[in-house]
Amino acid sequence: MAARRLLGHLVLLAGFTLALVAGCGAEAPPPRSVAPVLPGGHRTVRSNVERADYAGSAACADCHPDVAAAWRESPMHRMTRDARGARVRAPFDGTRWRFHDDAAVLERRGDDLLVRLETAASGTRTYRVTRVIGGRTREDFAGVDVAGGHEETILPISFVYATGALRYKGYSVMVHERSTLRAGPVWSRTCIFCHNTVPEMDRLLGALAPRVRAGAYQGELVDGWLPRERRARIEVADPTGFTRAADRELAKLGGTEARGDATDVARHAVDVVRAGFDGDALIEEGIGCEACHGGSIEHVRDPSIRPSFVPAAPWLRVSHPAAGPAEAINRACARCHQVLFSRYPYTWEGGRRDGTAGGSHIASGEARDMLLGGCAGAMACTTCHDPHAGDAPAAMRALATPAGNATCTRCHGELATPERLRAHAHHDPAGTGGACVACHMPRKNMGLDGTLTRYHRIGSPTDPARVLGDRPLECALCHADRSVRDLVEAMERWWPVRYPRQRLEELYGSLDANVIRATLERGRAHEQAVAIGILGENRTRDAAPLVAKQLGNEYPLVREWARRALDAMGAGAEPAPLAAPAQGATDEEPED
């Protein structure tokens, strides 16, 4: 209860803060030289993005002991851990894991965890594990070469809890077949920002250096993946103050002073951060309180000065497209949950990552998807998710039932009665189809534990972009036995929508085709994975030959989904020949 009361206070605070930052009308207010005063005499922090603004999570524990105790054991807090002394579930007991012609051997020597890579192409190299990354669905590892390496690199193995087995690290996302085991990208240039607590200023640099590509800088904000009308306005209000702040950070990272206008300073700072930020530069290993709440040393010194989810500094001006607490909280979550690095080109709504802003097909993009959806300004991620201790499974299951509809009817009160819900949904209001999330947050994303998870771009299964841009029709996720014609004609009877048949035939081959099976045969890889997941959940054994064809899919992750579905059907099969490694394939993208 104490945690919930605290969260309520912070949500209210975020609303006051965002209202003050966004201001009345289109123009954001000028930077303030003193902290703004909130109702009740409280002020918010004047600055929360520079390194000196951070106090560390330990400073929060005296006043918030219940929250701090829950947080210490949460998966988020333990997102990155020092390998020495960490609780590890992976079998560092001499286990040898084969990959093509190579092998990885996991050993323990005293306090050290070691990974020995035995490869046909490069011989044998041994790495001392320095960091354990993750801990909710799997464990990944970073380490240094014991032969004299100093850079911490991502090791090419993961231990997956759902299967209790090792697999190639990159195969949790959509990457092509790899031919050998080798250590991957440098940890401090790819994973460090999202899995640890860093000064928010270093992340803001990506927005203040306009020509820095998001895929090339891990500090990029979510706005590059949003439509223009949903992007935040982030500006340097005081160039001299910004340059001084940048120089303070660059001095910490061993870089030279910045010169020029604000854009030049930001670009120079990006180069220094990219090259010089490592484990020694962290505010805190793992996700600390201030990774979300912002630097809070002013609050620690004077509790009447409240933290803020909105980035603040005397030299900074920020305004968000929606004025309210939800927008600020969702953007705090989207600092990490945006699927920043990915070479897989396709999104939902028939989009591409380099073009139309479609939603994520895989876990880790939930906050970005939330910002794309219809409730982004009214509902925060924390409305459903416990940000401090991890989600209680029973509570999450309840949200997917009609009992969870109270979350939605806070705003949509006209649908609170069974009669009105029945008229709106055309399903039994007490049944599975009476749950708001069944239709508006369908289960069509690839979860990291091998199960389908909910798509967080809140919308309608009747949206033309979803019906005409995606496979499968979302109604088929529950009605997997129906044809394209059945579902489209039902939607057109129940709601004022019409869909061109020619486009549907292009997607599915025929209006009489079964939606799920046609998706499996004709869809893109992420669409095929959804069809495989549905067929496996329903144990549709007569679809096993279709699923078995995907054992040779070009994406190893889809092959894994096919194997699991066949096991669920009781129709296990030998793997098909693997696809050839992609031409010019490089190390896996650390998008999750």
C-alpha positions as CSV (number, residue, x, y, z in Angstrom):
1,M,0.0,0.0,0.0
2,A,2.9,2.4,0.8
3,A,4.3,1.8,-2.7
4,R,0.9,2.5,-4.3
5,R,0.5,5.7,-2.3
6,L,3.9,6.8,-3.3
7,L,3.1,6.1,-6.9
8,G,-0.1,8.1,-6.7
9,H,1.8,11.1,-5.3
10,L,4.3,10.8,-8.1
11,V,1.7,10.5,-10.8
12,L,0.0,13.6,-9.4
13,L,3.3,15.3,-9.3
14,A,4.1,14.4,-12.9
15,G,0.8,16.0,-13.9
16,F,1.6,19.3,-12.2
17,T,5.1,19.2,-13.6
18,L,4.1,18.5,-17.2
19,A,1.4,21.2,-17.0
20,L,4.0,23.7,-15.9
21,V,6.5,22.6,-18.6
22,A,4.0,22.4,-21.5
23,G,2.3,25.6,-20.3
24,C,-0.9,27.1,-21.7
25,G,-1.2,27.3,-25.5
26,A,1.4,26.2,-28.0
27,E,4.5,27.9,-26.6
28,A,6.5,26.3,-23.8
29,P,7.5,28.6,-20.9
30,P,11.0,30.1,-20.7
31,P,13.5,28.3,-18.5
32,R,13.1,29.1,-14.8
33,S,15.9,30.2,-12.5
34,V,14.0,28.8,-9.5
35,A,12.0,25.6,-9.1
36,P,8.3,26.1,-9.9
37,V,5.9,26.1,-7.0
38,L,3.2,23.4,-7.0
39,P,-0.1,23.5,-5.1
40,G,0.5,22.8,-1.4
41,G,3.7,24.8,-1.5
42,H,5.8,22.1,-3.1
43,R,8.4,22.8,-5.8
44,T,9.9,20.5,-8.4
45,V,13.6,20.0,-9.0
46,R,15.2,22.7,-10.9
47,S,17.6,20.3,-12.6
48,N,17.5,16.5,-13.0
49,V,19.6,15.6,-16.0
50,E,23.2,16.4,-15.2
51,R,25.5,14.0,-13.4
52,A,25.6,16.2,-10.3
53,D,21.8,16.1,-10.0
54,Y,21.8,12.4,-9.0
55,A,21.9,11.0,-5.5
56,G,21.7,7.3,-6.1
57,S,19.0,4.8,-5.0
58,A,20.5,4.3,-1.5
59,A,19.5,7.8,-0.7
60,C,15.9,6.9,-1.2
61,A,15.7,4.0,1.2
62,D,15.4,5.9,4.5
63,C,12.2,7.7,3.5
64,H,10.8,5.0,1.2
65,P,11.8,1.7,2.9
66,D,8.9,-0.5,1.5
67,V,9.5,0.7,-2.1
68,A,13.3,0.3,-1.8
69,A,13.0,-3.2,-0.4
70,A,10.7,-4.3,-3.2
71,W,12.9,-2.6,-5.8
72,R,16.1,-4.3,-4.6
73,E,14.7,-7.7,-5.6
74,S,12.9,-6.5,-8.8
75,P,14.0,-7.7,-12.3
76,M,14.3,-4.1,-13.4
77,H,16.8,-3.2,-10.7
78,R,18.8,-6.4,-11.3
79,M,18.9,-5.7,-15.1
80,T,22.7,-5.5,-14.9
81,R,24.7,-7.1,-12.1
82,D,28.4,-7.6,-11.4
83,A,29.1,-11.2,-12.2
84,R,31.1,-11.8,-9.0
85,G,28.6,-12.6,-6.3
86,A,25.6,-12.5,-8.7
87,R,22.9,-15.3,-8.5
88,V,23.2,-17.0,-11.8
89,R,20.9,-19.8,-13.1
90,A,23.0,-20.6,-16.2
91,P,25.0,-23.9,-15.8
92,F,28.5,-22.7,-15.2
93,D,29.5,-26.2,-14.3
94,G,31.5,-27.4,-17.3
95,T,28.5,-27.5,-19.5
96,R,29.4,-27.7,-23.2
97,W,26.9,-26.3,-25.7
98,R,27.3,-27.0,-29.4
99,F,26.6,-24.5,-32.2
100,H,27.2,-25.7,-35.7
101,D,31.0,-26.7,-35.7
102,D,31.7,-24.6,-32.6
103,A,31.1,-24.9,-28.8
104,A,30.8,-22.7,-25.8
105,V,32.0,-24.2,-22.4
106,L,30.7,-22.6,-19.2
107,E,32.9,-23.0,-16.2
108,R,33.5,-21.5,-12.7
109,R,36.9,-20.9,-11.2
110,G,36.7,-19.6,-7.7
111,D,34.7,-16.4,-7.9
112,D,35.0,-16.1,-11.7
113,L,32.6,-17.2,-14.3
114,L,34.3,-18.2,-17.6
115,V,33.0,-18.8,-21.1
116,R,35.3,-20.6,-23.4
117,L,34.5,-20.3,-27.1
118,E,35.9,-23.1,-29.2
119,T,35.5,-22.2,-32.9
120,A,36.6,-23.8,-36.1
121,A,37.4,-20.4,-37.7
122,S,39.2,-18.6,-34.9
123,G,40.4,-21.2,-32.5
124,T,39.8,-21.0,-28.7
125,R,39.2,-17.8,-26.6
126,T,38.2,-17.6,-23.0
127,Y,36.3,-14.8,-21.5
128,R,35.8,-13.8,-17.9
129,V,32.2,-12.8,-17.4
130,T,32.0,-9.3,-15.9
131,R,28.3,-8.5,-16.1
132,V,25.1,-10.6,-15.9
133,I,22.4,-8.9,-18.0
134,G,18.7,-9.6,-17.4
135,G,17.1,-12.0,-15.0
136,R,13.4,-12.0,-15.7
137,T,13.2,-14.3,-18.8
138,R,16.8,-15.0,-19.5
139,E,20.4,-14.2,-18.7
140,D,22.9,-12.6,-21.1
141,F,26.6,-12.0,-20.4
142,A,29.3,-9.5,-21.0
143,G,33.0,-10.3,-20.5
144,V,36.6,-9.6,-21.2
145,D,39.1,-11.8,-23.0
146,V,41.4,-13.3,-20.4
147,A,44.3,-13.2,-22.8
148,G,44.6,-9.4,-22.3
149,G,41.4,-7.8,-23.6
150,H,40.0,-4.8,-21.8
151,E,36.8,-4.1,-23.6
152,E,33.7,-5.8,-22.3
153,T,31.9,-7.5,-25.1
154,I,28.6,-9.2,-25.4
155,L,29.1,-12.9,-25.3
156,P,27.1,-15.0,-27.8
157,I,25.1,-17.1,-25.4
158,S,21.9,-16.7,-23.5
159,F,20.3,-18.9,-20.9
160,V,16.6,-19.0,-21.4
161,Y,14.4,-19.7,-18.3
162,A,11.4,-21.0,-20.2
163,T,13.4,-23.8,-21.8
164,G,16.1,-24.2,-19.2
165,A,18.6,-24.2,-22.1
166,L,21.3,-22.2,-23.7
167,R,20.9,-20.5,-27.1
168,Y,22.7,-18.1,-29.3
169,K,22.4,-14.6,-27.8
170,G,21.1,-12.9,-30.9
171,Y,18.3,-15.4,-31.5
172,S,15.9,-13.6,-29.1
173,V,15.3,-11.1,-31.9
174,M,14.9,-11.1,-35.7
175,V,18.4,-11.7,-36.9
176,H,19.5,-14.1,-39.6
177,E,21.4,-17.3,-39.2
178,R,25.0,-17.0,-37.8
179,S,27.8,-19.3,-38.9
180,T,30.0,-19.2,-35.9
181,L,30.3,-18.3,-32.2
182,R,32.1,-15.1,-31.5
183,A,31.9,-12.3,-29.0
184,G,29.6,-9.5,-30.2
185,P,29.5,-5.8,-29.9
186,V,31.1,-3.7,-27.1
187,W,28.8,-3.6,-24.1
188,S,29.3,0.1,-23.4
189,R,28.3,1.1,-26.9
190,T,25.2,-0.9,-27.2
191,C,23.5,-2.1,-24.0
192,I,24.7,0.2,-21.2
193,F,22.2,3.0,-21.4
194,C,19.0,0.9,-21.3
195,H,20.2,-1.6,-18.7
196,N,21.7,0.9,-16.2
197,T,21.2,4.3,-14.7
198,V,22.9,7.1,-16.7
199,P,22.7,10.8,-16.7
200,E,19.6,11.8,-18.7
201,M,21.7,14.5,-20.3
202,D,23.7,11.9,-22.2
203,R,20.5,10.6,-23.6
204,L,19.1,14.0,-24.5
205,L,22.2,14.6,-26.7
206,G,20.7,12.5,-29.4
207,A,17.7,14.8,-29.7
208,L,19.9,17.9,-29.6
209,A,22.3,16.7,-32.3
210,P,19.7,16.5,-35.2
211,R,21.8,14.5,-37.7
212,V,22.7,11.7,-35.4
213,R,21.0,8.5,-36.5
214,A,19.1,6.8,-33.8
215,G,20.5,3.4,-34.7
216,A,24.0,4.7,-34.3
217,Y,23.6,6.3,-30.9
218,Q,22.1,4.4,-28.0
219,G,21.1,7.7,-26.3
220,E,18.5,8.6,-28.9
221,L,15.1,9.5,-27.6
222,V,11.9,7.8,-28.7
223,D,10.7,10.7,-30.8
224,G,12.6,9.6,-33.9
225,W,10.3,6.6,-34.1
226,L,7.1,8.7,-33.6
227,P,5.0,10.6,-36.1
228,R,5.8,14.3,-36.2
229,E,2.7,15.4,-34.3
230,R,3.5,13.1,-31.4
231,R,7.1,14.2,-30.9
232,A,8.3,16.2,-27.9
233,R,9.8,19.6,-28.4
234,I,13.3,19.6,-26.9
235,E,15.4,22.7,-27.2
236,V,18.4,24.4,-25.7
237,A,17.1,27.5,-24.0
238,D,20.5,28.8,-22.9
239,P,23.4,27.8,-25.2
240,T,26.1,29.0,-22.8
241,G,24.6,27.1,-19.9
242,F,24.3,24.0,-22.1
243,T,27.9,24.2,-23.2
244,R,29.1,24.5,-19.6
245,A,27.0,21.5,-18.7
246,A,28.3,19.5,-21.6
247,D,31.9,20.4,-20.7
248,R,31.3,19.1,-17.2
249,E,30.2,15.7,-18.6
250,L,32.9,15.6,-21.2
251,A,35.5,16.1,-18.5
252,K,34.2,13.1,-16.6
253,L,34.5,11.0,-19.8
254,G,37.9,12.2,-20.8
255,G,36.8,14.3,-23.8
256,T,37.9,17.7,-25.0
257,E,35.8,20.8,-24.4
258,A,33.0,21.5,-26.9
259,R,32.9,24.6,-29.1
260,G,30.4,26.1,-31.5
261,D,26.7,26.5,-31.4
262,A,24.4,24.2,-29.4
263,T,24.1,21.7,-32.3
264,D,27.9,21.5,-32.7
265,V,28.3,21.0,-28.9
266,A,25.7,18.2,-28.9
267,R,27.3,16.4,-31.9
268,H,30.8,16.6,-30.3
269,A,29.4,15.4,-27.0
270,V,27.7,12.5,-28.7
271,D,31.1,11.4,-30.2
272,V,32.7,11.6,-26.7
273,V,29.9,9.7,-25.0
274,R,29.9,7.0,-27.7
275,A,33.7,6.5,-27.3
276,G,34.2,7.2,-23.6
277,F,31.1,6.1,-21.7
278,D,31.8,2.8,-19.9
279,G,31.0,1.1,-16.6
280,D,32.9,3.6,-14.6
281,A,30.7,6.4,-15.9
282,L,27.4,4.9,-14.6
283,I,25.3,6.7,-12.0
284,E,24.3,3.2,-10.8
285,E,24.6,-0.3,-12.1
286,G,21.2,-1.7,-13.0
287,I,18.0,0.4,-13.2
288,G,18.0,2.7,-10.1
289,C,15.2,5.0,-8.8
290,E,16.5,7.9,-10.8
291,A,16.6,6.1,-14.1
292,C,12.8,6.8,-14.1
293,H,12.4,9.6,-11.6
294,G,15.3,11.7,-12.8
295,G,18.1,13.1,-10.8
296,S,16.7,13.8,-7.4
297,I,19.5,15.2,-5.2
298,E,17.5,18.4,-4.6
299,H,14.6,16.3,-3.3
300,V,17.0,14.3,-1.0
301,R,18.2,17.6,0.5
302,D,14.8,19.1,0.8
303,P,11.8,16.6,0.5
304,S,9.4,19.5,-0.2
305,I,11.1,19.8,-3.6
306,R,9.6,16.9,-5.6
307,P,11.2,14.8,-8.4
308,S,10.0,15.1,-11.9
309,F,9.6,12.6,-14.8
310,V,10.1,15.5,-17.2
311,P,13.8,16.4,-18.0
312,A,14.6,19.7,-16.4
313,A,17.6,22.1,-16.4
314,P,18.0,25.9,-16.5
315,W,19.4,25.6,-20.0
316,L,16.7,23.2,-21.3
317,R,13.2,23.6,-22.6
318,V,10.9,20.6,-23.0
319,S,7.3,20.4,-24.0
320,H,5.2,17.2,-24.7
321,P,2.3,16.8,-27.1
322,A,-0.1,15.9,-24.3
323,A,-0.3,17.8,-21.0
324,G,-0.8,15.3,-18.2
325,P,1.0,12.8,-16.0
326,A,0.5,9.8,-18.4
327,E,2.7,11.3,-21.2
328,A,5.6,12.0,-18.9
329,I,5.5,8.6,-17.3
330,N,5.2,6.8,-20.7
331,R,8.1,8.7,-22.0
332,A,10.2,7.8,-19.0
333,C,9.4,4.1,-19.8
334,A,10.2,4.7,-23.4
335,R,13.8,5.7,-22.6
336,C,14.4,1.9,-22.8
337,H,11.2,0.2,-24.0
338,Q,11.4,1.4,-27.6
339,V,13.4,-1.3,-29.5
340,L,16.1,1.1,-30.4
341,F,18.5,-1.2,-32.3
342,S,17.0,-3.5,-35.0
343,R,17.8,-4.3,-38.6
344,Y,14.5,-6.2,-39.0
345,P,12.7,-3.7,-41.3
346,Y,9.0,-4.4,-40.8
347,T,6.5,-3.1,-38.2
348,W,2.8,-3.6,-37.6
349,E,0.3,-1.6,-39.6
350,G,2.3,-2.6,-42.7
351,G,5.0,-0.1,-41.9
352,R,8.8,-0.1,-42.0
353,R,11.1,1.2,-39.3
354,D,12.7,3.6,-41.9
355,G,9.3,5.0,-42.9
356,T,5.8,4.9,-41.5
357,A,5.7,4.7,-37.7
358,G,4.3,1.3,-37.2
359,G,4.3,-0.7,-33.9
360,S,6.8,-3.2,-32.6
361,H,6.4,-6.9,-33.3
362,I,8.4,-8.0,-30.3
363,A,8.7,-7.4,-26.6
364,S,10.7,-4.4,-25.4
365,G,8.9,-1.8,-27.6
366,E,5.8,-1.5,-25.4
367,A,6.2,2.1,-24.2
368,R,6.9,3.4,-27.8
369,D,3.8,1.5,-28.9
370,M,1.8,3.0,-26.1
371,L,2.8,6.5,-27.3
372,L,1.6,5.6,-30.8
373,G,-1.8,4.5,-29.5
374,G,-5.1,6.1,-28.7
375,C,-4.7,6.3,-24.9
376,A,-1.2,7.7,-24.7
377,G,-2.2,11.0,-23.1
378,A,-4.6,9.5,-20.6
379,M,-3.2,6.2,-19.5
380,A,0.3,5.5,-18.1
381,C,2.3,2.3,-18.2
382,T,2.0,2.3,-14.4
383,T,-1.8,2.1,-14.7
384,C,-1.4,-1.6,-15.2
385,H,2.2,-2.3,-14.3
386,D,3.9,-2.2,-10.9
387,P,7.0,-0.1,-11.6
388,H,8.7,-1.0,-8.3
389,A,8.4,-4.7,-7.7
390,G,7.4,-6.4,-10.9
391,D,4.0,-7.5,-11.9
392,A,2.0,-9.9,-9.9
393,P,0.9,-12.7,-12.3
394,A,-2.7,-12.9,-10.8
395,A,-3.1,-9.1,-11.2
396,M,-2.0,-9.3,-14.9
397,R,-4.3,-12.2,-15.6
398,A,-7.3,-10.2,-14.1
399,L,-6.6,-7.3,-16.4
400,A,-7.4,-9.7,-19.3
401,T,-10.9,-10.5,-18.0
402,P,-14.1,-8.3,-17.8
403,A,-13.0,-7.6,-14.2
404,G,-10.1,-5.6,-15.6
405,N,-12.4,-3.3,-17.6
406,A,-12.5,-0.9,-14.8
407,T,-9.1,0.3,-15.9
408,C,-10.7,1.5,-19.2
409,T,-14.1,2.7,-17.9
410,R,-12.4,5.3,-15.8
411,C,-12.4,7.3,-19.1
412,H,-14.9,5.3,-21.1
413,G,-17.7,5.4,-18.5
414,E,-20.4,4.9,-21.2
415,L,-19.2,1.3,-21.6
416,A,-19.4,0.4,-17.9
417,T,-22.7,-1.4,-18.0
418,P,-23.1,-4.9,-19.4
419,E,-25.7,-3.8,-21.9
420,R,-23.6,-1.1,-23.4
421,L,-20.5,-3.2,-23.5
422,R,-22.5,-5.9,-25.3
423,A,-23.7,-3.4,-27.9
424,H,-20.1,-2.1,-28.3
425,A,-18.2,-5.3,-28.4
426,H,-20.9,-7.7,-29.9
427,H,-19.6,-10.3,-27.4
428,D,-20.8,-11.7,-24.1
429,P,-19.8,-9.0,-21.6
430,A,-19.1,-11.6,-19.0
431,G,-17.1,-13.8,-21.4
432,T,-13.5,-13.7,-22.7
433,G,-14.6,-11.4,-25.6
434,G,-16.0,-8.9,-23.0
435,A,-12.5,-7.9,-21.8
436,C,-11.5,-4.6,-23.3
437,V,-7.9,-5.7,-23.9
438,A,-9.0,-8.8,-25.9
439,C,-9.8,-6.5,-28.9
440,H,-7.9,-3.3,-28.1
441,M,-4.6,-4.9,-27.0
442,P,-4.5,-8.2,-28.9
443,R,-1.9,-10.8,-28.2
444,K,0.3,-10.6,-31.3
445,N,3.8,-9.7,-30.1
446,M,6.6,-12.1,-29.7
447,G,7.4,-12.3,-26.0
448,L,10.9,-13.0,-24.7
449,D,9.6,-16.1,-22.9
450,G,8.3,-17.7,-26.1
451,T,4.7,-16.8,-25.6
452,L,2.5,-14.2,-27.4
453,T,2.2,-11.0,-25.4
454,R,-0.1,-8.0,-25.8
455,Y,0.4,-5.3,-28.4
456,H,0.6,-2.0,-26.6
457,R,-0.5,0.3,-29.4
458,I,-4.0,0.6,-28.1
459,G,-6.5,0.8,-31.1
460,S,-9.2,-1.2,-32.7
461,P,-9.2,-4.4,-34.7
462,T,-11.3,-2.5,-37.3
463,D,-8.6,0.1,-38.0
464,P,-8.0,0.1,-41.7
465,A,-4.2,0.2,-41.2
466,R,-4.5,-3.1,-39.3
467,V,-7.0,-4.8,-41.5
468,L,-5.3,-3.8,-44.8
469,G,-1.7,-3.5,-43.7
470,D,-1.2,-6.6,-41.4
471,R,-1.8,-10.3,-41.3
472,P,-3.6,-11.8,-39.5
473,L,-6.9,-10.0,-39.0
474,E,-6.9,-9.5,-35.2
475,C,-10.3,-11.1,-34.7
476,A,-8.6,-14.4,-35.9
477,L,-6.4,-14.4,-32.8
478,C,-9.4,-15.7,-30.9
479,H,-11.4,-17.0,-33.8
480,A,-8.7,-19.0,-35.4
481,D,-11.1,-21.3,-37.4
482,R,-12.6,-18.5,-39.4
483,S,-12.1,-17.4,-43.0
484,V,-11.2,-13.9,-44.2
485,R,-14.8,-13.5,-45.5
486,D,-16.4,-14.6,-42.2
487,L,-14.5,-12.0,-40.1
488,V,-14.6,-9.1,-42.5
489,E,-18.4,-9.5,-43.1
490,A,-19.0,-9.7,-39.4
491,M,-17.0,-6.5,-38.8
492,E,-18.9,-4.7,-41.6
493,R,-22.3,-5.8,-40.0
494,W,-21.4,-4.7,-36.6
495,W,-19.5,-1.4,-37.2
496,P,-19.6,1.4,-39.8
497,V,-16.6,0.1,-41.8
498,R,-16.0,-1.2,-45.3
499,Y,-12.8,-2.9,-46.7
500,P,-11.7,-3.3,-50.3
501,R,-11.8,-7.0,-51.2
502,Q,-9.0,-6.8,-53.7
503,R,-6.5,-5.8,-51.0
504,L,-7.7,-8.6,-48.7
505,E,-7.2,-11.1,-51.6
506,E,-3.7,-9.8,-52.1
507,L,-2.9,-10.4,-48.4
508,Y,-4.5,-13.8,-48.0
509,G,-4.9,-15.3,-51.6
510,S,-8.6,-15.8,-51.2
511,L,-11.5,-14.4,-49.2
512,D,-12.3,-18.0,-48.3
513,A,-8.9,-18.7,-46.9
514,N,-8.5,-19.5,-43.2
515,V,-6.9,-16.3,-41.8
516,I,-4.3,-18.0,-39.6
517,R,-3.1,-20.6,-42.1
518,A,-2.9,-18.1,-44.9
519,T,-0.9,-15.8,-42.7
520,L,1.5,-18.7,-42.0
521,E,1.9,-19.4,-45.7
522,R,2.0,-15.9,-47.1
523,G,3.0,-13.6,-44.2
524,R,6.2,-11.8,-43.2
525,A,8.3,-13.4,-40.6
526,H,6.7,-11.6,-37.6
527,E,3.2,-12.4,-38.9
528,Q,4.2,-16.0,-39.4
529,A,5.4,-16.2,-35.8
530,V,1.9,-15.0,-34.6
531,A,0.2,-17.7,-36.7
532,I,2.6,-20.3,-35.3
533,G,1.9,-19.2,-31.8
534,I,-1.9,-19.4,-32.2
535,L,-1.8,-22.8,-33.9
536,G,0.5,-24.1,-31.1
537,E,-1.7,-22.7,-28.3
538,N,-4.8,-24.3,-30.0
539,R,-2.9,-27.6,-30.6
540,T,-4.1,-27.6,-34.2
541,R,-2.4,-30.8,-35.1
542,D,-3.6,-30.9,-38.7
543,A,-1.6,-27.7,-39.2
544,A,1.6,-29.4,-38.2
545,P,2.9,-29.8,-41.8
546,L,2.5,-26.1,-42.4
547,V,4.3,-25.3,-39.1
548,A,7.1,-27.8,-39.9
549,K,8.0,-25.9,-43.0
550,Q,9.0,-23.0,-40.8
551,L,11.8,-25.1,-39.3
552,G,13.8,-23.8,-42.2
553,N,12.8,-20.2,-41.8
554,E,15.5,-17.6,-42.5
555,Y,15.1,-16.3,-38.9
556,P,16.2,-18.6,-36.1
557,L,13.7,-17.1,-33.7
558,V,10.8,-18.1,-36.0
559,R,12.3,-21.6,-36.2
560,E,12.3,-21.8,-32.4
561,W,8.6,-20.8,-32.3
562,A,7.8,-23.5,-34.8
563,R,9.6,-26.2,-32.7
564,R,7.6,-25.1,-29.6
565,A,4.3,-25.2,-31.5
566,L,5.1,-28.7,-32.9
567,D,5.9,-29.9,-29.4
568,A,2.6,-28.4,-28.1
569,M,0.8,-30.3,-30.9
570,G,2.5,-33.5,-30.0
571,A,4.0,-33.5,-33.5
572,G,7.7,-32.9,-32.9
573,A,9.9,-33.0,-36.0
574,E,13.5,-33.0,-36.9
575,P,14.7,-29.5,-37.8
576,A,14.8,-28.7,-41.5
577,P,18.1,-27.7,-43.1
578,L,19.1,-24.3,-41.8
579,A,19.0,-21.2,-43.9
580,A,22.3,-20.0,-45.1
581,P,23.9,-17.1,-43.1
582,A,22.8,-13.8,-44.4
583,Q,25.3,-12.2,-46.7
584,G,27.5,-9.9,-44.7
585,A,25.8,-10.8,-41.4
586,T,27.3,-9.1,-38.5
587,D,26.9,-9.4,-34.7
588,E,23.4,-9.5,-33.4
589,E,21.5,-6.3,-32.7
590,P,21.2,-5.8,-28.9
591,E,17.6,-4.6,-29.1
592,D,16.3,-6.2,-26.0
